[in-house]
Structures are given as structure tokens and as C-alpha cells.
């Protein structure tokens, strides 16, 4: 493992996703400020935050638990992006970027969690 959670590709992608979500939601109408805008931003921030917090925990089990929270938040973002698309909110290219990053984070989280579980059973 690297020296810091900042070395994790999944954390880096989660940060990129958060920035993409902020860019996407800038174009939302003011009526969504306390609706989808706030929901999406909080969920996106939660992904990278949970990855970092889990990395800093004492045990592999705690780390996996926080990665599970990150995965849940990523699913929340994915669901909200479906709603955003159905409502026609935001710029299409920004939404597509966020959707791709969300899929990348999902894949990377799954891989990291599988790797941690495998190394735990092999110990």
C-alpha cells in the first residue's frame, strides 16, 4: 500500500467525481439548491472522505466498513444522476463525465475491497 490515501487511484477518481458533480450542479436551477444539488454534492464528497477515513483506521475490517460506506455513497450519486438525466438538468457532457467517473469509482472500489478481503483470507 502507498504512503497515503492520496496515492490510491480510487481516491483520486473520487475527487475527480466530486469536482465533476460540482461543475454539473452549477447549471441546476436555483430551485434545486436544497434538493438535488445539495444531495449530489454531499454524497460525492462522502465517497472520497470515507475512502480516506477508512484508510486511516486501525484494522482491515474498519477499512472495509468505510469502503462499504463509500460504495453506498457512490450508488447514491449514480441513482441521483439517473434522476438528473430524467429531469434534463445540467449540461449533457458534464453529466456524461460524472456518470463515467461514477462507474470508474464503482469498479475501483469493488477491486480494492476484493483485494483486501483476499489478502485477509490469505493471511
ABEGO torsion letter per residue (X at the ends): XBABAAABAAAAAAAAAAAAAAAAAAABBAAAAABAAAAAAAAAAAAAAAAAAAAABABAAAAAAAAAAAAAAAAAAAAAAAAAAAAGBEBAAAAAAAAAAAAAAAAAAAAAAAAAAAAAAAX
